Amino acid sequence: MSDITKQLKALRNSGPRTEWKKSNREFLMSEVKRSLQDSTAGEKWALELSKIVFPWRVMKLAARPVLALVSVVALVLGSGLSVSASQLALPGDALYGLKIASEKVQVALTFDKKESAKIHVELAGKRINEIKQIKGNTDSDQKKIQKINVAMDKFKEEISTVQNKLESLKNESSAETTVEVAKIVDNKATEYQEDLVQATNELPELNDATQNINQSLDLADETSDAALAMIVEKHTQGEMIFSGEMEEDVLERVGEKIGIVEVKVAEVQGQVSDLTLPVDPAATLVAQQTADQAKVVLGEAKEALDQKDLEIALTKTIESKELVKQAEQIAADAITVAANLLPAPCEGCSVNENPDLTNSPESLGNTNPDVNVTPETNTNTVKVYTPVKVVPPPPPPEPVIDESTLKVGIDLTQDPSATQ
């Protein structure tokens, strides 16, 4: 056996010296102690910092919405039968709150933006269905108005959210995804408009509800226009090349909007032409000119559509629609002013069955000979006929008579023969 082998065996069997083990043990223990001290100091520092940055009150407030969401999720998932029954609930029903809560949970658990937008479109449709059910129930008119207004307020919330979701998709998603969702929004918003128009026609006696429905109708119309404009924009900016089928589909959508506006133009022109005195002629003229301009702009939209210029066609269609709204508003304001000028009906007053519609005071609803009607122009350049009290002139003074010049009877002092 060589010397090297003997040395290796001896090294394997030998252990560390006692002094070396003692010194290293002391070193290791000191390092462990120092590490524990540093760790404790770090934990104390982190704890103190958390108290400053995240005080208990703030943490408590921050936990509330989380706990609320967890509670709602637990309630929804743990009471499937109640949730199923709540889907038939209407505004004012006991389970309607649970129905809305379950919808909010559905939205909160949907993280895909495209799917989230679709859900809000569907929820807007649920509010429309609620109106249809409310119309047919046996509630009093007052209760119907309250329920319809609740449904319409929530419908407007959903449609506004759809607009925001669509705008977010436009900026953050692909052109294909944006166009896909925009087509769904356009289809559904147009469908909802038809349902709302029908609801308005069937509820003429519920004026308060009709006003809210009209607001919802305008919002749905704006949403449809915005969705279609987004589709056209993606094409005109070159972000998406339309196939032949896709181009025909968009052309058809714009053409349908032109047709709807064309009907509205004809309606407002007929309404304006039927205006008669005491509606102010100046206001009638402005309304007529605005309606005529709407027709001209719509003609430009048709020409652009024939040339397959989608951007110009849609822009002109929306412009014509706005002119129609202006003409309707001018005519409505003029009619309101004229109605306020008419005298209130009174008992015992005679009614002229065939009034002469001229500018005479009688034709303007004035039957008092002491009252004259004079035109006055307000700040909106609409002539308003204001009754003005006419003060009669004072009677002429009586003549002064000199009694000395009066001759009464026969002057007996005069010789009768002198007159012969």
For each residue, the residues with C-beta under 8 A, 3 or more apart:
1: 5 6
2: 5 6
3: 6 7
4: 7 8
5: 1 2 8 9
6: 1 2 3 9 10
7: 3 4 10 11
8: 4 5 11 12
9: 5 6 12 13
10: 6 7 13 14
11: 7 8 14
12: 8 9
13: 9 10
14: 10 11
15:
16: 20 21
17: 20 21
18: 21 22
19: 22 23
20: 16 17 23 24
21: 16 17 18 24 25
22: 18 19 25 26
23: 19 20 26 27
24: 20 21 27 28
25: 21 22 28 29
26: 22 23 29 30
27: 23 24 30 31
28: 24 25 31 32
29: 25 26 32 33
30: 26 27 33 34
31: 27 28 34 35
32: 28 29 35 36
33: 29 30 36 37
34: 30 31 37 38
35: 31 32 38 39
36: 32 33 39 40
37: 33 34 40 41
38: 34 35 41 42
39: 35 36 42 43
40: 36 37 43 44
41: 37 38 44 45
42: 38 39 45 46
43: 39 40 46 47
44: 40 41 47 48
45: 41 42 48 49
46: 42 43 49 50
47: 43 44 50 51
48: 44 45 51 52
49: 45 46 52 53
50: 46 47 53 54
51: 47 48 54 55 56
52: 48 49 55
53: 49 50
54: 50 51 58 59
55: 51 52 58 59
56: 51 59 60
57: 60 61
58: 54 55 61 62
59: 54 55 56 62 63
60: 56 57 63 64
61: 57 58 64
62: 58 59 65 66
63: 59 60 66 67
64: 60 61 67 68
65: 62 68 69
66: 62 63 69 70
67: 63 64 70 71
68: 64 65 71 72
69: 65 66 72 73 105 108
70: 66 67 73 74
71: 67 68 74 75
72: 68 69 75 76 101 104 105
73: 69 70 76 77 105 109
74: 70 71 77 78
75: 71 72 78 79 98 101
76: 72 73 79 83 98 101 102 105
77: 73 74 80
78: 74 75
79: 75 76 82 83
80: 77 83 84
81: 84 85
82: 79 85 86 95 98
83: 76 79 80 86 87 98 99 102
84: 80 81 87
85: 81 82 88 89 95
86: 82 83 89 95 96 98 99 102
87: 83 84 99
88: 85
89: 85 86 93 94 95 96 98 99
90: 93 96 130 133 134 137 147 151
91: 96 130 134 146 147 148 150 151
92: 96 143 146 147 150
93: 89 90 96
94: 89 97
95: 82 85 86 89 98 99
96: 86 89 90 91 92 93 99 100
97: 94 100 101
98: 75 76 82 83 86 89 95 101 102
99: 83 86 87 89 95 96 102 103
100: 96 97 103 104 154
101: 72 75 76 97 98 104 105
102: 76 83 86 98 99 105 106
103: 99 100 106 107 123 126
104: 72 100 101 107 108
105: 69 72 73 76 101 102 108 109
106: 102 103 109 110 119
107: 103 104 110 116 119 120 123
108: 69 104 105
109: 73 105 106
110: 106 107 115 116 119
111: 116
112: 115 116
113: 116 117 165 168 169 172 173
114: 117 118 169 173 177 180 181
115: 110 112 118 119
116: 107 110 111 112 113 119 120 165
117: 113 114 120 121 162 165 166 169 181 185
118: 114 115 121 122 181 184
119: 106 107 110 115 116 122 123
120: 107 116 117 123 124 158 161 162 165
121: 117 118 124 125 158 162 184 185 188
122: 118 119 125 126
123: 103 107 119 120 126 127 158
124: 120 121 127 128 155 158 159 162 188 192
125: 121 122 128 129 188 191 192
126: 103 122 123 129 130
127: 123 124 130 131 151 152 154 155 158
128: 124 125 131 132 155 192 195 196
129: 125 126 132 133
130: 90 91 126 127 133 134 147 151
131: 127 128 134 135 148 151 152 195 199 213
132: 128 129 135 136 195 199
133: 90 129 130 136 137
134: 90 91 130 131 137 139 144 147 148 151
135: 131 132 144 199 202 203
136: 132 133
137: 90 133 134 144
138:
139: 134 143 144 147
140: 143 144
141: 144 145 205 206
142: 145 146
143: 92 139 140 146 147
144: 134 135 137 139 140 141 147 148 203 206 209
145: 141 142 148 149 206 208 209
146: 91 92 142 143 149 150
147: 90 91 92 130 134 139 143 144 150 151
148: 91 131 134 144 145 151 152 203 206 209 212 213
149: 145 146 152 153 208 209 212
150: 91 92 146 147 153 154
151: 90 91 127 130 131 134 147 148 154 155
152: 127 131 148 149 155 156 209 212 213 215 216
153: 149 150 156 157 212
154: 100 127 150 151 157 158
155: 124 127 128 151 152 158 159 192 216
156: 152 153 159 160 215 216 219
157: 153 154 160 161
158: 120 121 123 124 127 154 155 161 162
159: 124 155 156 162 163 189 192 216 219 220 223
160: 156 157 163 164 219
161: 120 157 158 164 165
162: 117 120 121 124 158 159 165 166 185 223
163: 159 160 166 167 222 223 226
164: 160 161 167 168
165: 113 116 117 120 161 162 168 169 181
166: 117 162 163 169 170 178 181 182 185 226 227 230
167: 163 164 170 171
168: 113 164 165 171 172 173
169: 113 114 117 165 166 172 173 177 178 181
170: 166 167 173 178 230
171: 167 168
172: 113 168 169
173: 113 114 168 169 170 177 178
174: 177 178
175: 178 179 234 239 240
176: 179 180 240
177: 114 169 173 174 180 181
178: 166 169 170 173 174 175 181 182 230 234
179: 175 176 182 183 230 231 234 240
180: 114 176 177 183 184
181: 114 117 118 165 166 169 177 178 184 185
182: 166 178 179 185 186 227 228 230 231
183: 179 180 186 187 227 231
184: 118 121 180 181 187 188
185: 117 121 162 166 181 182 188 189 223 224 227
186: 182 183 189 190 224 227 228 231 253
187: 183 184 190 191
188: 121 124 125 184 185 191 192
189: 159 185 186 192 193 220 221 223 224 227
190: 186 187 193 194 224 256
191: 125 187 188 194 195
192: 124 125 128 155 159 188 189 195 196 220
193: 189 190 196 197 217 220 221 224
194: 190 191 197 198
195: 128 131 132 191 192 198 199
196: 128 192 193 199 200 213 216 217 220
197: 193 194 200 201 217
198: 194 195 201 202
199: 131 132 135 195 196 202 203 213
200: 196 197 203 204 210 213 214 217
201: 197 198 204
202: 135 198 199
203: 135 144 148 199 200 206 209 210 213
204: 200 201 210
205: 141
206: 141 144 145 148 203 209 210
207: 210 211
208: 145 149 211 212
209: 144 145 148 149 152 203 206 212 213
210: 200 203 204 206 207 213 214
211: 207 208 214 215
212: 148 149 152 153 208 209 215 216
213: 131 148 152 196 199 200 203 209 210 216 217
214: 200 210 211 217 218
215: 152 156 211 212 218 219
216: 152 155 156 159 196 212 213 219 220
217: 193 196 197 200 213 214 220 221
218: 214 215 221 222
219: 156 159 160 215 216 222 223
220: 159 189 192 193 196 216 217 223 224
221: 189 193 217 218 224 225
222: 163 218 219 225 226
223: 159 162 163 185 189 219 220 226 227
224: 185 186 189 190 193 220 221 227 228
225: 221 222 228 229 257 314 318
226: 163 166 222 223 229 230
227: 166 182 183 185 186 189 223 224 230 231
228: 182 186 224 225 231 232 250 253 254 257 314
229: 225 226 232 233 314 318
230: 166 170 178 179 182 226 227 233 234
231: 179 182 183 186 227 228 234 235 250 253
232: 228 229 235 236 250 254 310 311 314
233: 229 230 236 237 311
234: 175 178 179 230 231 237 239 240
235: 231 232 238 239 240 241 242 250 310
236: 232 233 310 311
237: 233 234
238: 235 241
239: 175 234 235
240: 175 176 179 234 235
241: 235 238
242: 235 246 247 250
243: 246 247
244: 247 248
245: 248 249
246: 242 243 249 250
247: 242 243 244 250 251 308
248: 244 245 251 252
249: 245 246 252 253
250: 228 231 232 235 242 246 247 253 254 310
251: 247 248 254 255 305 308 310
252: 248 249 255 256
253: 186 228 231 249 250 256 257
254: 228 232 250 251 257 258 305 310 313 314 317
255: 251 252 258 259 305
256: 190 252 253 259 260
257: 225 228 253 254 260 261 314 317
258: 254 255 261 262 298 301 302 305 313 317
259: 255 256 262 263
260: 256 257 263 264
261: 257 258 264 265 294 298 301 317 320 321 324
262: 258 259 265 266 298
263: 259 260 266 267
264: 260 261 267 268 321 324
265: 261 262 268 269 291 294 295 298 320 324
266: 262 263 269 270
267: 263 264 270 271
268: 264 265 271 272 287 291 294 324 327 328 331
269: 265 266 272 273 288 291 292 295
270: 266 267 273 274
271: 267 268 274 275 328 331
272: 268 269 275 284 287 288 291 327 331
273: 269 270 288
274: 270 271
275: 271 272 279 284 287 331 334 335
276: 279 357
277: 281 338 357 358 359 363 364
278: 338 341 342 357 363 364 365 385
279: 275 276 283 284 334 335 337 338
280: 283 284 334 337 338 382 383 384
281: 277 284 285 383
282: 285 286 381 382 383
283: 279 280 286 287 330 331 333 334 337 382 383
284: 272 275 279 280 281 287 288 331 334
285: 281 282 288 289
286: 282 283 289 290 330
287: 268 272 275 283 284 290 291 327 330 331 334
288: 269 272 273 284 285 291 292 327
289: 285 286 292 293
290: 286 287 293 294 323 326 327 330
291: 265 268 269 272 287 288 294 295 323 324 327
292: 269 288 289 295 296
293: 289 290 296 297 323
294: 261 265 268 290 291 297 298 320 321 323 324 327
295: 265 269 291 292 298 299 320
296: 292 293 299 300
297: 293 294 300 301 316 319 320 323
298: 258 261 262 265 294 295 301 302 316 317 320
299: 295 296 302 303
300: 296 297 303 304 312 316
301: 258 261 297 298 304 305 312 313 314 315 316 317 320
302: 258 298 299 305 306 313
303: 299 300 306 307
304: 300 301 307 309 312 313 316
305: 251 254 255 258 301 302 308 309 310 313
306: 302 303
307: 303 304
308: 247 251 305
309: 304 305 312 313
310: 232 235 236 250 251 254 305 313 314
311: 232 233 236 314 315
312: 300 301 304 309 315 316
313: 254 258 301 302 304 305 309 310 316 317
314: 225 228 229 232 254 257 301 310 311 317 318
315: 301 311 312 318 319
316: 297 298 300 301 304 312 313 319 320
317: 254 257 258 261 298 301 313 314 320 321
318: 225 229 314 315 321 322
319: 297 315 316 322 323
320: 261 265 294 295 297 298 301 316 317 323 324
321: 261 264 294 317 318 324 325
322: 318 319 325 326
323: 290 291 293 294 297 319 320 326 327
324: 261 264 265 268 291 294 320 321 327 328
325: 321 322 328 329
326: 290 322 323 329 330
327: 268 272 287 288 290 291 294 323 324 330 331
328: 268 271 324 325 331 332
329: 325 326 332 333
330: 283 286 287 290 326 327 333 334
331: 268 271 272 275 283 284 287 327 328 334 335
332: 328 329 335 336
333: 283 329 330 336 337 380 382
334: 275 279 280 283 284 287 330 331 337 338 382
335: 275 279 331 332 338 339
336: 332 333 339 340
337: 279 280 283 333 334 340 341 382 384
338: 277 278 279 280 334 335 341 342
339: 335 336 342
340: 336 337
341: 278 337 338 364 365 384 385
342: 278 338 339 365
343: 346 349 365 366 367
344:
345: 349
346: 343 349
347:
348:
349: 343 345 346 367
350: 367
351:
352: 355 362
353:
354:
355: 352 362 363
356: 360 362 363
357: 276 277 278 363
358: 277 363
359: 277 363 364
360: 356 363 364
361: 364 366 371 372 373
362: 352 355 356 366 367
363: 277 278 355 356 357 358 359 360
364: 277 278 341 359 360 361 373 385
365: 278 341 342 343
366: 343 361 362 371 372 373 387
367: 343 349 350 362
368: 371
369:
370: 389 390 392
371: 361 366 368 387 388 389 390
372: 361 366 387 388 390
373: 361 364 366 385 386 387 388
374: 385 386 388
375: 383 384 385 386
376: 383 384 385 386
377: 381 382 383 384
378: 381 382 384
379:
380: 333
381: 282 377 378
382: 280 282 283 333 334 337 377 378
383: 280 281 282 283 375 376 377
384: 280 337 341 375 376 377 378
385: 278 341 364 373 374 375 376
386: 373 374 375 376
387: 366 371 372 373
388: 371 372 373 374
389: 370 371
390: 370 371 372
391:
392: 370
393:
394:
395:
396:
397:
398:
399:
400:
401: 406
402: 405 406
403: 406
404:
405: 402
406: 401 402 403
407: 411
408:
409:
410:
411: 407 414
412:
413:
414: 411 418 419
415: 418 419
416: 419 420
417: 420
418: 414 415
419: 414 415 416
420: 416 417
